[in-house]
Amino acid sequence: MSYATVKPKAILYLRVSSKEQLKGKSLETQEKDCKRYCAEQGFEVAEVFIEEGESAKNDDRTQLQRLLRYCREHRKQISYLIIWKVDRLARSIPDYYEIRKTLMAHGISVHSATETAINDGSITGEAMEGLLAIFARIDNKIKSDRAKANLEALLLTGISPWKLPIGYRNLQNKLHGKKKTAPDPVDPDRFSIVQRGLKEYSTGVHTINSLTRRFREWSLTTRSGKKIYPQMVERMLTDITYAGWLLNPWNNNEPVRGLHTPAITLEEFQKNQLIKAGKSVNAKPRERANAEFPLRNFVRCFQCKGTLTGSGSRGQGGRYAYYHCKKRGCQLYGKTIPKDDLERDFMALLERVTPTEIALMLFKEVALDVWETKLHEHNSDAERLQKKVDELNAELKELISMKSRQLITEEQFLEQKHPLDEATIAAKVALNEARIEEWDIETAVSYAMQFMSDLPRQWRDYGLEQKHKFQQLVFPEGVIYKKGAGVLELKLGAIYQLLQDITTPDFNLVPLKGIEPPSHP
């Protein structure tokens, strides 16, 4: 006798948090991914719950309450709740685990269609282990996000947040409870040996194995005193730290100039990469960020729309720096633009797009007005939802009191308690999402106004990496250079375009009291 395979049943919970998101494909994307995941896992979709979130005032999570009731009533039929991402179920960790604990009591596991790392290995034995693993993962992510800004800030000063490779001393600041405020010093026993070996390799006389043997002959060991092996030497050859640079992992490994003592020059490091790859040492190394040409790969050629590069040449009067088109076949290929001329024209463009004083004042008033409106809405919602939570808690206390006085049976107690628990969970989730942190909005807006009031100075004062970010913020698609016309913008960033439009005669914005746009002839 053969039996048909019974598929485990799952329900889907989809959610968008604002009316604006309904205009896009957020719900469609969530449903598609969740159903795809169910198909891959062999789950049958029994029900779909959609929380559309028409507005903050209506976002009481009514569908979540329905879902919890459905799970209780079908506890022996449903095995899984499928969500798109954890934050679709709840943004708060306590809320998420309160919902999950309730579902686990019904024998239902939560799976994410896109964050598969949180999914349980099994329904029973590994459920608690999976729960703890999820908590650790999310908790560690939060901690790492908080630490990221501090680590990157230290890195951008030229100090590595981590210990440097063999040849440098690790001062173990963290072990001694101190913050790292200076670069790692050289290791007097190993630095000169590493330096000698890396420089010899750049001449082309070594293979990785022969360099390893040479290091051993010179008594180079690891920090723990063990012998050097080829894999370590290979890593040393590809570590740009030895050339005095640090890679920023939070910005696509953008090189940052380090404050530590370099063992070799950048040119020697690049030669080592070519030799290691079996290429000629005379080959042109790959372009790297160069503070001398901040507009390289940003300004575009008027003729072919390709980006310009930068280079220098020497003449009778010294060294001269130029930008030029790098696309072969372009009519302007090789036609040079003096570096000073192009950057002066770019500064002039920044001057032209700098918002006017009246535009900045309008920006400030609108920003403060919108913030106050949103803050009032959030506070009103929080007060309403807090009142609802208090009422539900009072009902639960009264129900418990009635049971303790034996006014109702155990069955009657549970029959009324379950809906109250579900309504309370949904209300608490909505309350936590309605709360908004206090923020010094006036200071933030004032800083933004100061930043936008002198764009040429901001660009001039920035370092290379900040210049690149600034350029993308103001001109997200780059700019074009045309001889005789200077630097021409392709497209302004959204905030700068708005600040240009805000003072035009036909701009659809009612002037705020006390601030009128300038008259036009």
C-alpha positions as CSV (number, residue, x, y, z in Angstrom):
1,M,0.0,0.0,0.0
2,S,1.4,3.5,-0.9
3,Y,0.7,6.7,0.9
4,A,0.8,10.2,-0.5
5,T,3.4,12.4,1.0
6,V,1.8,15.0,3.3
7,K,3.5,18.4,3.0
8,P,4.0,20.5,6.1
9,K,1.8,23.6,6.1
10,A,3.0,27.1,6.5
11,I,1.4,30.5,6.7
12,L,2.9,33.8,5.4
13,Y,3.1,37.1,7.1
14,L,3.8,40.1,4.8
15,R,4.0,43.7,6.0
16,V,4.8,47.2,4.8
17,S,4.9,50.0,7.3
18,S,3.6,53.0,5.3
19,K,1.1,53.8,2.7
20,E,3.9,55.0,0.4
21,Q,5.3,51.5,0.2
22,L,2.0,50.2,-1.1
23,K,2.7,52.1,-4.3
24,G,5.8,50.0,-5.0
25,K,6.3,46.3,-5.2
26,S,7.3,45.6,-1.5
27,L,4.3,43.3,-0.8
28,E,4.6,41.6,-4.2
29,T,8.3,41.0,-3.6
30,Q,7.8,39.7,-0.1
31,E,5.1,37.3,-1.2
32,K,7.1,36.0,-4.2
33,D,10.2,35.3,-2.1
34,C,8.2,33.7,0.7
35,K,6.3,31.4,-1.7
36,R,9.6,30.5,-3.5
37,Y,11.1,29.6,-0.1
38,C,8.0,27.4,0.7
39,A,8.3,25.6,-2.7
40,E,12.0,25.0,-2.1
41,Q,11.4,23.6,1.4
42,G,8.3,21.5,0.3
43,F,5.9,23.5,2.4
44,E,2.2,24.0,1.5
45,V,1.0,27.6,1.9
46,A,-2.2,27.5,4.0
47,E,-2.9,31.2,4.6
48,V,-1.4,34.6,3.8
49,F,-1.7,37.5,6.3
50,I,-1.0,41.0,4.8
51,E,-0.4,44.0,7.1
52,E,-0.7,46.9,4.8
53,G,0.0,49.7,7.3
54,E,-2.2,52.4,5.7
55,S,-0.8,54.9,8.1
56,A,0.8,55.2,11.5
57,K,-2.5,55.8,13.1
58,N,-4.0,52.6,11.8
59,D,-0.9,50.5,12.3
60,D,-2.3,48.5,15.2
61,R,-1.1,45.2,13.8
62,T,-4.6,43.8,13.3
63,Q,-3.3,41.1,10.9
64,L,-0.7,40.1,13.5
65,Q,-3.5,39.6,16.0
66,R,-5.5,37.6,13.5
67,L,-2.3,35.5,12.7
68,L,-1.8,34.7,16.4
69,R,-5.4,33.6,16.8
70,Y,-5.2,31.5,13.6
71,C,-2.1,29.8,14.9
72,R,-3.8,29.0,18.2
73,E,-6.9,27.6,16.5
74,H,-4.9,25.6,13.9
75,R,-2.0,24.6,16.2
76,K,-2.0,21.0,15.1
77,Q,-2.2,21.9,11.4
78,I,0.4,24.6,10.9
79,S,4.1,24.0,11.3
80,Y,5.8,27.1,10.0
81,L,5.4,30.9,9.9
82,I,7.3,32.3,6.9
83,I,8.4,36.0,7.0
84,W,10.4,37.9,4.5
85,K,12.8,39.4,7.0
86,V,12.9,39.6,10.8
87,D,12.0,43.3,10.9
88,R,8.8,42.5,9.0
89,L,7.6,40.7,12.1
90,A,9.0,43.1,14.7
91,R,11.7,45.7,14.7
92,S,12.3,45.3,18.5
93,I,14.3,42.2,19.6
94,P,12.0,41.7,22.7
95,D,8.9,42.0,20.6
96,Y,10.3,39.5,18.1
97,Y,11.1,36.9,20.8
98,E,7.7,37.4,22.5
99,I,5.9,36.6,19.3
100,R,8.3,33.6,18.6
101,K,7.8,32.2,22.1
102,T,4.0,32.4,21.6
103,L,4.2,30.6,18.3
104,M,6.6,27.9,19.7
105,A,4.0,27.2,22.3
106,H,1.7,26.3,19.4
107,G,4.4,24.1,17.8
108,I,5.1,26.6,15.1
109,S,8.6,27.7,14.0
110,V,9.5,31.0,12.4
111,H,11.5,30.9,9.1
112,S,12.8,33.8,7.1
113,A,12.7,33.6,3.3
114,T,15.8,35.9,2.9
115,E,17.7,35.6,6.2
116,T,18.0,31.9,6.1
117,A,20.7,31.9,8.8
118,I,18.0,32.3,11.5
119,N,16.0,29.2,10.4
120,D,16.0,26.3,12.9
121,G,17.7,23.1,12.1
122,S,14.7,21.1,13.3
123,I,11.3,21.8,14.8
124,T,11.9,20.4,18.3
125,G,15.4,19.5,19.6
126,E,17.2,22.5,18.1
127,A,14.5,25.1,18.6
128,M,15.9,26.6,21.8
129,E,19.5,26.4,20.4
130,G,18.3,28.2,17.2
131,L,16.6,30.8,19.3
132,L,19.7,31.6,21.3
133,A,21.8,31.6,18.1
134,I,19.5,34.1,16.5
135,F,19.6,36.3,19.6
136,A,23.4,36.2,19.6
137,R,23.6,37.0,15.9
138,I,21.3,40.0,16.1
139,D,22.9,41.2,19.3
140,N,26.4,40.9,17.9
141,K,25.2,42.7,14.7
142,I,23.9,45.6,16.8
143,K,27.2,45.8,18.8
144,S,29.3,45.6,15.7
145,D,27.3,48.4,14.0
146,R,27.8,50.6,17.1
147,A,31.6,49.9,17.1
148,K,32.0,50.3,13.3
149,A,31.9,54.1,13.4
150,N,34.6,54.3,16.1
151,L,36.8,51.7,14.3
152,E,36.5,53.5,10.9
153,A,37.2,56.9,12.5
154,L,40.4,55.5,14.0
155,L,41.3,53.9,10.6
156,L,40.8,57.2,8.8
157,T,43.4,58.9,11.0
158,G,46.0,56.4,9.7
159,I,46.0,54.1,12.7
160,S,45.0,50.5,12.2
161,P,42.2,49.3,14.7
162,W,43.8,45.8,14.4
163,K,47.3,44.5,14.9
164,L,49.7,44.9,12.0
165,P,51.4,41.9,10.4
166,I,54.8,40.4,11.3
167,G,57.4,43.1,11.5
168,Y,55.4,45.3,13.8
169,R,54.8,45.1,17.5
170,N,51.3,44.7,19.0
171,L,51.0,46.9,22.0
172,Q,47.9,45.0,23.2
173,N,46.1,48.2,24.2
174,K,42.8,46.4,24.6
175,L,44.3,43.8,26.9
176,H,45.6,46.6,29.2
177,G,42.3,48.5,29.1
178,K,43.6,51.4,26.9
179,K,42.4,52.9,23.7
180,K,44.7,52.8,20.7
181,T,45.9,56.3,20.0
182,A,49.2,55.7,18.1
183,P,50.3,53.4,15.2
184,D,51.9,50.1,16.0
185,P,55.8,50.5,16.2
186,V,58.2,48.3,14.3
187,D,59.4,45.1,15.8
188,P,63.2,45.6,16.2
189,D,63.8,41.8,15.8
190,R,61.8,41.3,12.7
191,F,61.1,44.5,10.8
192,S,64.5,44.8,9.1
193,I,64.4,41.1,8.0
194,V,60.9,41.5,6.5
195,Q,61.9,44.8,4.8
196,R,65.0,43.2,3.3
197,G,63.1,40.2,1.9
198,L,60.3,42.2,0.4
199,K,62.7,44.6,-1.3
200,E,64.7,41.6,-2.7
201,Y,61.5,40.1,-4.1
202,S,60.7,43.3,-6.0
203,T,63.9,42.8,-8.0
204,G,62.6,39.5,-9.4
205,V,65.3,37.3,-8.0
206,H,63.0,35.2,-5.8
207,T,60.1,32.8,-5.9
208,I,57.9,32.4,-2.9
209,N,59.7,29.2,-1.9
210,S,63.1,30.7,-2.3
211,L,62.1,33.8,-0.3
212,T,60.7,31.5,2.4
213,R,64.1,29.7,2.6
214,R,65.9,33.1,2.8
215,F,63.7,34.3,5.6
216,R,64.5,31.1,7.5
217,E,68.2,31.6,6.9
218,W,67.8,35.0,8.4
219,S,66.1,33.5,11.4
220,L,62.7,35.2,10.8
221,T,60.0,33.6,13.0
222,T,56.4,34.2,13.8
223,R,55.5,36.2,17.0
224,S,55.1,32.8,18.8
225,G,58.6,31.7,17.6
226,K,57.5,29.3,15.0
227,K,59.2,29.0,11.6
228,I,57.9,30.8,8.5
229,Y,56.1,28.8,5.8
230,P,55.3,29.7,2.2
231,Q,51.6,30.5,2.8
232,M,52.6,33.2,5.3
233,V,55.2,34.6,2.8
234,E,52.5,34.8,0.1
235,R,50.2,36.8,2.5
236,M,53.1,39.1,3.3
237,L,53.7,39.8,-0.4
238,T,50.1,40.8,-0.9
239,D,49.7,42.9,2.2
240,I,49.7,46.6,1.3
241,T,50.3,47.4,5.0
242,Y,54.0,46.9,4.3
243,A,53.8,49.8,1.8
244,G,52.4,52.2,4.4
245,W,48.7,51.9,3.5
246,L,45.6,50.5,5.2
247,L,42.5,49.1,3.5
248,N,39.1,50.4,4.7
249,P,36.8,47.3,4.7
250,W,33.8,49.6,5.2
251,N,34.4,51.5,2.0
252,N,35.2,48.9,-0.6
253,N,38.8,48.5,0.6
254,E,39.6,52.1,-0.3
255,P,43.3,52.7,0.7
256,V,44.0,55.0,3.6
257,R,47.5,56.3,4.2
258,G,48.8,54.8,7.4
259,L,50.9,56.5,10.1
260,H,53.0,53.4,10.7
261,T,56.5,53.0,9.3
262,P,56.4,51.4,5.8
263,A,58.8,48.6,5.0
264,I,58.7,49.2,1.2
265,T,57.4,51.8,-1.2
266,L,54.1,51.6,-3.0
267,E,56.0,51.1,-6.3
268,E,57.9,48.1,-4.8
269,F,54.6,46.6,-3.5
270,Q,53.0,47.0,-7.0
271,K,56.1,45.4,-8.6
272,N,55.7,42.5,-6.1
273,Q,52.1,41.9,-7.3
274,L,53.2,41.9,-10.9
275,I,56.1,39.4,-10.2
276,K,53.8,37.2,-8.2
277,A,51.3,37.1,-11.0
278,G,54.1,36.3,-13.5
279,K,53.9,39.6,-15.4
280,S,56.6,42.0,-16.5
281,V,57.8,44.4,-13.8
282,N,57.6,47.1,-16.5
283,A,53.9,46.7,-16.8
284,K,51.8,49.7,-15.8
285,P,50.4,49.1,-12.3
286,R,46.7,49.4,-11.6
287,E,45.5,53.0,-10.8
288,R,45.0,53.7,-7.1
289,A,43.4,56.6,-5.3
290,N,45.6,59.7,-5.7
291,A,45.1,62.8,-3.6
292,E,46.7,64.9,-6.4
293,F,43.8,64.2,-8.7
294,P,40.6,64.2,-6.7
295,L,38.4,64.6,-9.8
296,R,39.9,61.6,-11.6
297,N,37.2,59.1,-12.7
298,F,34.5,61.7,-11.7
299,V,34.7,64.4,-14.4
300,R,33.5,63.1,-17.8
301,C,34.8,63.9,-21.3
302,F,32.4,66.1,-23.3
303,Q,33.0,64.1,-26.4
304,C,32.8,60.4,-25.4
305,K,31.3,60.8,-21.9
306,G,34.1,58.6,-20.5
307,T,35.8,59.6,-17.2
308,L,39.0,61.6,-17.2
309,T,42.2,60.4,-15.6
310,G,45.1,62.4,-14.3
311,S,48.9,62.4,-14.8
312,G,52.0,64.5,-14.5
313,S,54.8,65.4,-16.7
314,R,58.1,67.2,-16.3
315,G,59.3,70.2,-18.3
316,Q,61.8,73.0,-18.0
317,G,59.9,74.7,-15.3
318,G,59.3,71.6,-13.2
319,R,56.4,69.1,-12.9
320,Y,53.0,69.8,-14.4
321,A,49.8,68.0,-13.6
322,Y,47.0,67.4,-16.1
323,Y,43.6,65.7,-16.5
324,H,42.8,64.1,-19.8
325,C,40.5,61.6,-21.5
326,K,41.7,58.0,-21.3
327,K,39.5,56.4,-23.9
328,R,41.4,55.5,-27.0
329,G,39.5,56.5,-30.2
330,C,38.0,59.6,-28.6
331,Q,38.7,62.8,-30.5
332,L,39.9,64.3,-27.2
333,Y,42.1,61.4,-26.2
334,G,45.4,62.7,-24.9
335,K,44.2,66.4,-25.0
336,T,45.3,67.7,-21.6
337,I,43.5,70.0,-19.2
338,P,45.7,71.7,-16.6
339,K,44.8,70.4,-13.2
340,D,44.5,73.9,-11.7
341,D,42.1,75.0,-14.5
342,L,39.8,72.0,-14.2
343,E,39.6,72.2,-10.4
344,R,39.1,75.9,-10.5
345,D,36.2,75.4,-12.9
346,F,34.8,72.7,-10.6
347,M,34.9,75.1,-7.6
348,A,33.1,77.7,-9.8
349,L,30.4,75.1,-10.4
350,L,30.1,74.4,-6.7
351,E,29.7,78.1,-6.2
352,R,26.9,78.2,-8.7
353,V,24.9,75.4,-7.1
354,T,25.4,76.5,-3.5
355,P,21.9,77.2,-2.1
356,T,20.9,80.8,-1.6
357,E,20.3,82.2,1.9
358,I,16.6,82.4,1.3
359,A,16.5,78.7,0.1
360,L,18.4,77.6,3.2
361,M,16.0,79.5,5.5
362,L,13.0,77.9,3.8
363,F,14.7,74.6,4.1
364,K,15.1,75.1,7.9
365,E,11.5,76.2,8.4
366,V,10.1,73.3,6.4
367,A,12.4,70.8,8.1
368,L,11.4,72.0,11.6
369,D,7.7,72.1,10.7
370,V,7.7,68.6,9.3
371,W,9.6,67.3,12.3
372,E,7.2,68.9,14.7
373,T,4.2,67.4,12.8
374,K,5.7,63.9,12.7
375,L,6.7,64.2,16.4
376,H,3.2,65.2,17.4
377,E,1.7,62.3,15.3
378,H,4.1,59.8,16.9
379,N,3.5,61.0,20.4
380,S,-0.3,60.9,19.9
381,D,-0.1,57.4,18.5
382,A,2.1,56.3,21.4
383,E,-0.3,57.8,24.0
384,R,-3.2,56.0,22.3
385,L,-1.4,52.7,22.1
386,Q,-0.1,53.0,25.7
387,K,-3.7,53.5,26.9
388,K,-4.7,50.4,24.9
389,V,-1.9,48.3,26.4
390,D,-2.9,49.5,29.9
391,E,-6.5,48.6,29.3
392,L,-5.6,45.1,28.1
393,N,-3.3,44.6,31.1
394,A,-6.1,45.7,33.4
395,E,-8.5,43.2,31.7
396,L,-5.9,40.4,32.2
397,K,-5.5,41.2,35.9
398,E,-9.3,41.2,36.3
399,L,-9.5,37.8,34.6
400,I,-6.7,36.4,36.8
401,S,-8.6,37.8,39.9
402,M,-11.8,36.1,38.8
403,K,-10.0,32.8,38.4
404,S,-8.4,33.1,41.8
405,R,-11.8,33.7,43.4
406,Q,-13.1,30.7,41.4
407,L,-15.7,32.7,39.6
408,I,-14.7,31.1,36.3
409,T,-13.4,27.7,35.4
410,E,-9.9,26.9,34.1
411,E,-11.4,26.3,30.6
412,Q,-13.2,29.7,30.7
413,F,-10.1,31.4,31.9
414,L,-7.9,30.1,29.1
415,E,-10.6,30.8,26.5
416,Q,-10.6,34.5,27.5
417,K,-6.8,34.7,28.3
418,H,-5.5,33.6,24.9
419,P,-7.2,36.4,22.9
420,L,-6.1,39.0,25.5
421,D,-2.5,37.8,25.2
422,E,-2.6,38.0,21.4
423,A,-4.1,41.5,21.5
424,T,-1.5,42.6,24.0
425,I,1.4,41.4,21.9
426,A,0.1,43.2,18.8
427,A,-0.5,46.4,20.8
428,K,2.9,46.3,22.4
429,V,4.6,45.9,19.0
430,A,2.7,48.8,17.6
431,L,3.5,50.9,20.7
432,N,7.2,50.3,20.4
433,E,7.2,51.2,16.8
434,A,5.2,54.4,17.4
435,R,7.8,55.7,20.0
436,I,10.4,58.0,18.6
437,E,13.7,59.1,20.2
438,E,14.3,62.6,21.3
439,W,16.6,64.4,18.9
440,D,18.1,67.9,18.8
441,I,16.6,68.7,15.4
442,E,17.5,72.4,15.5
443,T,21.2,71.6,15.9
444,A,21.1,69.1,13.1
445,V,19.4,71.5,10.7
446,S,21.8,74.3,11.6
447,Y,24.7,72.1,10.9
448,A,23.2,71.1,7.6
449,M,22.7,74.7,6.6
450,Q,26.2,75.6,7.5
451,F,27.5,72.7,5.5
452,M,25.5,73.6,2.4
453,S,26.2,77.4,2.6
454,D,29.7,77.1,1.3
455,L,30.2,74.1,-1.0
456,P,33.5,75.2,-2.5
457,R,35.1,75.5,0.9
458,Q,33.8,72.1,2.0
459,W,35.4,70.4,-1.0
460,R,38.6,72.3,-0.6
461,D,39.0,71.4,3.0
462,Y,38.2,67.7,2.7
463,G,40.7,64.9,2.4
464,L,40.6,62.6,-0.7
465,E,38.0,60.1,0.6
466,Q,35.7,62.8,1.8
467,K,36.1,64.7,-1.5
468,H,34.9,61.6,-3.3
469,K,31.8,61.1,-1.1
470,F,31.1,64.8,-1.3
471,Q,31.2,64.8,-5.1
472,Q,28.8,61.9,-5.3
473,L,26.4,63.5,-2.9
474,V,26.2,66.8,-4.9
475,F,26.6,65.3,-8.4
476,P,25.5,61.6,-8.2
477,E,26.2,61.0,-12.0
478,G,29.4,63.0,-12.1
479,V,30.0,66.2,-14.2
480,I,31.1,67.0,-17.8
481,Y,34.0,69.2,-18.8
482,K,33.7,71.1,-22.1
483,K,36.5,73.3,-23.3
484,G,35.5,76.9,-23.3
485,A,32.4,76.2,-21.2
486,G,34.1,74.8,-18.1
487,V,32.5,72.1,-15.9
488,L,28.9,71.3,-16.6
489,E,26.6,69.4,-14.2
490,L,24.8,66.3,-15.3
491,K,22.4,66.0,-12.5
492,L,22.2,67.6,-9.0
493,G,21.7,65.5,-5.9
494,A,18.0,65.5,-4.8
495,I,18.4,67.9,-1.8
496,Y,20.5,70.4,-3.8
497,Q,18.0,70.3,-6.7
498,L,15.2,70.9,-4.3
499,L,17.0,73.9,-2.8
500,Q,17.5,75.3,-6.3
501,D,13.8,74.8,-7.2
502,I,12.4,76.1,-3.9
503,T,12.9,79.8,-4.9
504,T,11.7,79.6,-8.5
505,P,8.5,81.5,-9.2
506,D,6.5,78.4,-10.2
507,F,7.6,76.2,-7.4
508,N,4.6,74.6,-5.7
509,L,5.3,75.5,-2.1
510,V,3.4,77.9,0.1
511,P,5.9,80.3,1.7
512,L,6.0,80.0,5.4
513,K,5.2,83.0,7.6
514,G,8.0,85.6,7.7
515,I,9.9,84.0,4.9
516,E,9.1,85.1,1.4
517,P,11.0,84.0,-1.7
518,P,12.8,86.8,-3.6
519,S,10.8,88.7,-6.2
520,H,11.6,88.2,-9.9
521,P,11.4,90.9,-12.5
